Amino acid sequence: MSTNNGLNDPMGISRREVLRRGLYGTAGLLLASRLGKDAFAAPTTPATAVATTTRKAKSVIQVFLWGGMSHIDTWDPKPDAGRDYMGDFATAIPTNVDGIQIGMLFPELAKQADKFSLIRSMTHRNNGHETAAYLMQTGHTPGERLSYPSIGAVFSLFKGPNYKGLIPPYVVMTQAQGRFSEEGFLGPKYKPFATGGDPNAYRFEVEGVVARGITDDRQKARRELLGKMDTLGKELTGTPQLAVSEDAKKQAYELILGEGKDVFDLSKEKDALRDRYGRHTFGQECLAARRMVEAVVPYVVINYPGGWDTHSNHFSTMRRQCPQLDQGLATLLADLKDHGLLDSTIVWCSGEFGRGPKIDWQPPWNGGRNHYGNVFSVLVAGGGFKGAHIVGESDEKAQEVKTRPVYPVDLLGSIYQLAGIDTTAKLPHPMGTEAHVLPPTSENVKSGGLLTEIM
């Protein structure tokens, strides 16, 4: 029988290695890339983060309403359009900004309208989930020969080199959206970290950070045992290679037992605030997002649990989900303001498209709304975006853009500009192919211009 302890045999695994792997788990994998000096290397092309305006945004929170939320029922109501368009929600309610009304299911957001602006003329005319999601999160036309990275991956690329936090720079709650490969050609290094777990549970069990069924005391005991068994480390004290390894180990422990874990510990917040956010998954995701931007995580995505693909059961779904969206998002805006974070945090909320403004009463839909990319709405706030404004207008039945079309490149370009990311900068393609953050204007991309009205 072999007595090899696994230290020299690349195929062997020692007891020490088993302990090490059990301790670090996914947390170790998250930090493993930091052993390499190019872990978050900036592009080798010029101007990695050129500011074209006064930069205000340090972080972004994207609330992604995947499946596509109906614009006519929510942020672009048309109370005079009739039952075939408004169905059960024919009433618009006033907000705290004169002249701005929103859907009747959003009374809490109505109180915060001074903090956000609504784009009511968003358009791309694409009705496919995957292709529309790609458009809205990359700004590039689907079907091109390159698979471009999402805006979150681009933030990770450009903000990562200067980001000193322990939590990865691009985080998704709780599952990656899966409509397209969000890291694109940048590769797995820029893939979002999906937290898993449920922030509304008694313990938010973040994958690789908060271990399921393992107490902090047990984690600490494992650490102490591993330290006692690390005879090799004691023998090589002072060597540069070991110093790098020890630094990574220290960061891993800090992630699972210290600062990193604390960010996801929602029990540190007062019960009254957690109640304000709502004791449901979405509300507590919003609270976790605020805690992450306090830690200056560059890009945080909340993928709305359950989605908004309401071909059927539309009105019952809206009655259930809109109050949760209203409560969580309104509290997030107010809480960011209270913590002095709204000016440095962009919040944008949208699906990949809207829903058909004309209700489909026929079986099997029985009062549903279908995919609709001709015109829909987006909420933006903070980070340099002004509140209390409406950008663009849809027609009297929310079927087409009436004034000021806004395209994906306009929205994403405005976010990039407020964050100081040059949209003309080249992205590092592994084969050396020329690629840019957003498509150059020479490619005849549809654009209505940056959102200068609210910047």
C-alpha positions in Angstrom: 0.0 0.0 0.0 1.3 3.4 -0.9 2.4 5.7 1.9 2.4 8.9 -0.3 0.8 11.7 1.7 -0.4 13.5 -1.4 2.0 16.4 -1.0 4.2 15.5 -4.1 1.7 13.3 -6.0 -0.5 15.5 -8.2 -3.2 12.8 -8.1 -3.0 12.2 -4.4 -5.1 13.9 -1.8 -3.8 14.1 1.8 -6.0 14.3 4.9 -4.8 17.9 5.2 -6.1 18.6 1.7 -9.4 17.1 2.5 -9.7 19.3 5.5 -8.7 22.3 3.5 -11.3 21.7 0.8 -14.0 21.1 3.4 -13.2 24.4 5.0 -13.0 26.6 2.0 -15.6 25.1 -0.3 -16.9 27.6 -2.8 -15.4 30.5 -0.8 -12.0 29.1 -1.6 -12.8 29.0 -5.3 -14.0 32.6 -5.2 -10.7 33.7 -3.9 -8.5 31.2 -5.8 -8.1 33.6 -8.7 -6.5 36.2 -6.4 -3.4 34.0 -6.2 -2.7 35.0 -9.7 -1.4 38.5 -10.2 -3.7 39.0 -13.2 -6.9 37.8 -11.4 -8.8 40.9 -12.2 -6.5 42.3 -14.8 -7.7 45.3 -16.7 -7.9 45.3 -20.4 -4.6 45.6 -22.3 -6.2 48.1 -24.6 -6.1 51.9 -24.0 -8.4 53.8 -21.6 -9.8 51.1 -19.3 -12.1 53.6 -17.5 -12.2 57.0 -19.1 -14.6 59.4 -17.4 -16.7 61.4 -19.9 -18.6 63.1 -17.2 -18.3 63.8 -13.4 -18.4 60.3 -12.0 -21.0 59.8 -9.3 -21.9 56.1 -9.4 -19.7 53.7 -7.3 -22.2 50.8 -7.5 -25.2 49.6 -9.4 -28.3 47.7 -8.3 -30.2 46.1 -11.2 -33.6 44.8 -10.4 -34.3 42.5 -13.3 -38.0 41.7 -13.8 -37.2 38.7 -16.1 -40.1 37.6 -18.2 -41.2 41.2 -18.8 -43.4 43.2 -16.5 -46.5 44.9 -18.0 -45.9 48.6 -18.4 -49.5 49.6 -18.8 -50.4 48.1 -15.5 -47.5 49.6 -13.6 -45.5 52.7 -14.6 -47.3 53.8 -17.7 -51.1 53.5 -16.9 -53.7 54.6 -19.5 -56.9 54.8 -17.4 -58.9 56.0 -20.5 -57.8 53.1 -22.8 -60.8 50.8 -21.8 -61.1 47.4 -20.4 -59.5 45.6 -23.3 -56.3 47.4 -22.4 -56.5 48.2 -18.6 -58.5 45.1 -17.5 -58.7 45.1 -13.7 -56.3 47.9 -13.0 -58.1 50.9 -14.6 -57.1 53.4 -12.0 -53.9 55.5 -11.9 -52.8 57.1 -8.6 -50.9 60.4 -8.0 -47.4 60.5 -6.7 -45.5 63.0 -4.6 -44.5 64.7 -7.8 -47.1 66.9 -9.4 -48.2 65.6 -12.8 -46.8 62.1 -12.5 -49.2 59.2 -12.0 -48.4 55.5 -11.8 -50.4 52.2 -11.5 -52.8 51.7 -8.6 -50.7 48.8 -7.2 -47.7 51.0 -6.3 -48.8 53.3 -3.4 -45.3 53.1 -1.7 -43.4 54.0 -4.9 -45.8 56.9 -5.4 -44.4 58.3 -2.2 -40.8 58.1 -3.5 -41.3 59.5 -7.0 -39.1 62.4 -6.3 -36.2 59.9 -6.1 -36.7 58.2 -9.4 -37.4 58.9 -13.0 -39.4 56.8 -15.5 -38.5 56.0 -19.1 -41.8 55.4 -20.8 -40.5 55.1 -24.3 -38.0 52.2 -24.0 -38.0 50.2 -27.2 -36.1 47.5 -29.2 -39.0 45.6 -30.9 -37.6 42.3 -30.0 -40.1 39.8 -28.5 -37.8 36.8 -27.7 -36.8 36.3 -24.0 -33.2 35.3 -24.7 -32.5 37.8 -27.4 -34.3 40.7 -25.7 -32.5 40.0 -22.4 -29.2 40.0 -24.3 -30.1 43.3 -25.9 -31.1 44.9 -22.6 -27.9 43.8 -20.8 -25.3 44.1 -23.5 -26.5 46.8 -25.9 -25.4 44.6 -28.8 -27.5 43.0 -31.5 -28.2 39.3 -30.9 -26.9 36.9 -33.5 -23.6 38.6 -34.1 -20.5 36.5 -34.4 -19.4 37.5 -30.9 -21.1 36.8 -27.6 -20.7 40.1 -25.6 -20.6 40.3 -21.8 -23.4 41.7 -19.8 -23.2 45.1 -18.2 -22.4 43.4 -14.8 -19.5 41.6 -16.3 -18.2 44.8 -17.9 -18.4 46.5 -14.5 -16.4 43.6 -13.0 -13.8 44.1 -15.7 -13.4 47.8 -15.3 -14.1 48.2 -11.6 -12.5 45.0 -10.4 -8.8 46.2 -10.5 -9.6 49.0 -8.0 -12.1 47.1 -5.9 -10.7 45.9 -2.6 -13.7 44.1 -1.1 -13.9 40.4 -0.3 -17.2 39.8 -2.0 -16.9 39.3 -5.7 -17.5 42.5 -7.8 -20.5 41.1 -9.7 -23.2 39.4 -7.5 -26.6 38.0 -8.5 -29.4 37.1 -6.1 -30.2 34.4 -5.9 -29.7 32.5 -9.1 -28.1 33.6 -12.4 -30.8 34.5 -14.9 -29.7 32.0 -17.5 -31.1 33.6 -20.6 -27.6 34.0 -22.0 -24.0 33.6 -20.9 -23.6 36.8 -18.9 -19.8 36.8 -19.0 -19.7 36.4 -22.8 -16.3 36.1 -24.4 -14.6 37.5 -21.2 -14.7 34.0 -19.8 -15.6 32.5 -16.4 -13.5 34.9 -14.4 -16.2 37.5 -15.0 -19.2 35.2 -14.5 -21.5 36.6 -11.7 -21.4 35.0 -8.3 -24.9 33.6 -7.7 -25.6 33.6 -3.9 -28.2 30.8 -3.9 -30.1 30.6 -0.6 -33.1 32.7 0.5 -32.5 36.0 2.3 -35.9 35.7 3.8 -35.0 32.5 5.6 -33.9 32.4 9.2 -30.3 32.2 7.9 -29.3 33.5 4.5 -27.2 30.5 3.4 -25.0 32.1 0.7 -23.2 29.6 -1.4 -19.6 29.2 -0.2 -19.9 32.0 2.4 -22.5 30.8 5.0 -22.2 27.1 5.2 -25.4 25.1 5.5 -25.6 23.2 8.9 -22.2 24.4 10.1 -21.9 26.9 12.9 -19.3 29.6 13.2 -17.8 27.8 16.1 -17.4 24.6 14.1 -15.8 26.6 11.2 -13.3 28.1 13.7 -12.5 24.7 15.2 -11.8 23.4 11.7 -9.4 26.4 11.2 -7.6 25.6 14.4 -7.2 21.9 13.6 -5.9 22.7 10.1 -3.4 25.1 11.6 -2.1 22.5 14.0 -1.7 20.0 11.1 0.1 22.4 8.8 3.6 21.2 9.4 4.6 22.1 5.8 3.6 25.7 6.3 5.7 25.9 9.5 8.7 24.5 7.6 8.4 27.0 4.7 7.7 30.1 6.7 9.0 33.2 5.0 9.0 31.9 1.4 7.3 34.2 -1.1 5.1 31.5 -2.6 3.8 30.5 0.9 3.2 34.2 1.7 0.8 34.5 -1.3 -1.0 31.3 -0.3 -1.3 32.5 3.3 -2.7 35.8 2.1 -5.4 34.0 0.1 -6.2 31.8 3.0 -6.6 34.8 5.3 -9.0 36.4 2.8 -11.0 33.1 2.6 -11.4 33.0 6.4 -12.4 36.7 6.4 -15.0 35.9 3.7 -16.6 33.0 5.6 -16.1 34.1 9.2 -15.6 37.9 9.1 -16.4 40.9 6.9 -17.7 39.0 4.0 -20.1 36.9 6.1 -21.3 40.0 8.0 -22.5 41.6 4.8 -25.0 38.8 4.2 -26.1 38.6 7.9 -29.4 40.4 7.7 -30.1 39.7 11.4 -27.8 42.7 12.1 -30.6 45.0 10.8 -33.4 46.1 13.0 -36.6 44.1 12.8 -38.6 47.2 12.0 -36.5 47.9 8.9 -36.7 44.3 7.7 -40.5 44.6 8.1 -40.5 47.8 6.0 -38.7 45.9 3.2 -41.2 43.1 3.5 -40.7 39.7 4.9 -40.6 38.0 1.5 -37.7 37.0 -0.6 -37.7 40.1 -2.9 -37.9 42.5 0.0 -35.0 40.9 1.8 -33.0 40.7 -1.4 -33.3 44.5 -1.6 -32.0 44.8 1.9 -29.1 42.5 1.1 -28.4 44.7 -2.0 -28.2 47.8 0.2 -25.7 46.1 2.5 -23.6 45.1 -0.5 -23.4 48.6 -1.9 -22.4 49.8 1.6 -19.4 47.4 1.1 -19.0 49.1 -2.3 -19.7 46.0 -4.4 -19.7 47.4 -7.9 -22.6 45.5 -9.5 -25.5 43.7 -7.8 -28.4 42.1 -9.6 -31.7 41.1 -8.0 -33.4 38.5 -10.3 -37.0 38.8 -9.3 -38.1 35.4 -7.8 -40.8 33.8 -9.9 -40.5 36.1 -12.9 -43.2 38.1 -14.8 -44.0 35.9 -17.8 -47.7 36.4 -17.5 -49.2 35.0 -20.7 -51.9 33.6 -18.5 -53.0 34.3 -14.9 -51.8 37.8 -15.5 -54.0 39.7 -13.1 -53.7 37.3 -10.2 -49.9 37.3 -10.6 -49.8 41.1 -10.7 -52.0 41.3 -7.5 -49.5 39.1 -5.8 -46.2 40.4 -7.1 -46.7 44.1 -7.6 -47.3 44.9 -3.9 -44.0 43.0 -3.1 -42.1 44.9 -5.8 -43.7 48.2 -4.6 -42.7 47.6 -1.0 -39.2 46.3 -1.5 -38.2 48.8 -4.2 -39.7 51.9 -2.5 -38.0 51.0 0.8 -34.7 50.4 -1.0 -34.7 53.9 -2.5 -35.6 55.5 0.9 -33.1 53.4 2.8 -30.3 54.2 0.3 -31.1 57.9 0.8 -31.1 57.5 4.6 -27.7 55.9 4.5 -26.2 58.6 2.2 -25.8 56.0 -0.6 -28.4 57.1 -3.2 -26.1 59.7 -4.9 -23.4 57.0 -5.4 -25.7 54.1 -6.3 -27.5 53.6 -9.6 -30.8 51.7 -9.3 -32.4 50.5 -12.5 -35.5 48.3 -12.7 -36.8 46.7 -15.9 -37.6 43.4 -17.7 -36.3 42.4 -21.1 -39.5 43.9 -22.6 -43.0 44.8 -21.6 -46.3 42.9 -22.0 -48.8 43.4 -24.8 -51.1 46.4 -23.8 -54.1 44.7 -25.4 -55.3 41.9 -23.3 -55.7 38.4 -24.9 -59.0 37.2 -23.6 -59.0 34.0 -25.7 -58.2 30.5 -24.5 -55.7 29.3 -23.4 -54.6 32.8 -22.2 -57.9 33.9 -20.7 -56.9 37.4 -19.9 -53.1 37.3 -20.4 -50.6 39.6 -21.9 -47.9 38.5 -24.4 -44.3 39.5 -25.0 -44.0 43.1 -26.1 -40.8 45.0 -27.1 -42.3 47.8 -29.1 -42.5 50.1 -26.1 -42.1 49.6 -22.4 -41.0 51.3 -19.2 -37.8 51.4 -17.1 -37.3 53.0 -13.7 -33.9 54.7 -13.0 -32.7 56.4 -9.8 -29.5 57.5 -8.0 -25.9 57.6 -9.0 -26.3 60.9 -11.0 -29.8 60.2 -12.4 -32.3 62.9 -11.4 -35.6 62.0 -9.8 -39.1 63.4 -10.5 -38.9 63.2 -14.3 -40.6 61.3 -17.1 -38.5 60.5 -20.2 -40.4 59.9 -23.4 -44.0 59.0 -24.0 -46.1 56.1 -25.4 -49.3 56.6 -27.4 -52.8 56.6 -25.9 -52.9 52.8 -25.5 -49.2 52.2 -24.7 -48.7 50.4 -28.0 -46.0 52.5 -29.7 -43.4 55.2 -28.8 -45.0 58.6 -29.3 -42.0 60.8 -28.4 -38.3 60.4 -27.6 -37.5 56.7 -28.3 -34.9 55.2 -25.9 -32.9 52.2 -27.0 -30.7 49.8 -25.0 -27.5 51.5 -26.0 -28.9 54.8 -24.7 -29.8 53.4 -21.3 -26.6 51.3 -20.8 -24.5 54.1 -22.3 -25.9 56.5 -19.7 -25.2 54.1 -16.8 -21.7 53.6 -18.1 -21.1 57.3 -18.4 -22.3 58.0 -14.8 -19.9 55.3 -13.6 -17.0 56.7 -15.6 -16.7 53.7 -18.0 -15.8 54.7 -21.6 -18.3 53.1 -23.9 -15.8 53.2 -26.8 -13.1 51.3 -24.9 -12.0 48.0 -26.4 -12.8 44.8 -24.6 -10.1 42.1 -24.3 -11.2 39.3 -26.7 -9.2 36.0 -26.2 -8.6 35.8 -30.0 -7.7 39.4 -30.4 -10.9 40.3 -32.2 -11.8 44.0 -31.9 -14.8 44.5 -29.6 -16.1 47.5 -27.7 -18.1 48.1 -24.6 -21.0 49.3 -26.8 -21.3 49.1 -30.5 -19.6 52.1 -32.3 -22.0 54.6 -33.9 -20.5 53.6 -37.3 -22.4 50.3 -37.0 -25.7 52.2 -37.6 -27.1 51.1 -34.2 -30.5 52.6 -33.4 -30.1 55.3 -30.7 -32.1 58.2 -29.4 -29.1 59.6 -27.5 -28.0 59.4 -23.9 -30.5 60.3 -21.2 -29.2 63.8 -20.8 -32.6 65.0 -19.6 -32.0 63.3 -16.3 -28.3 63.3 -16.0 
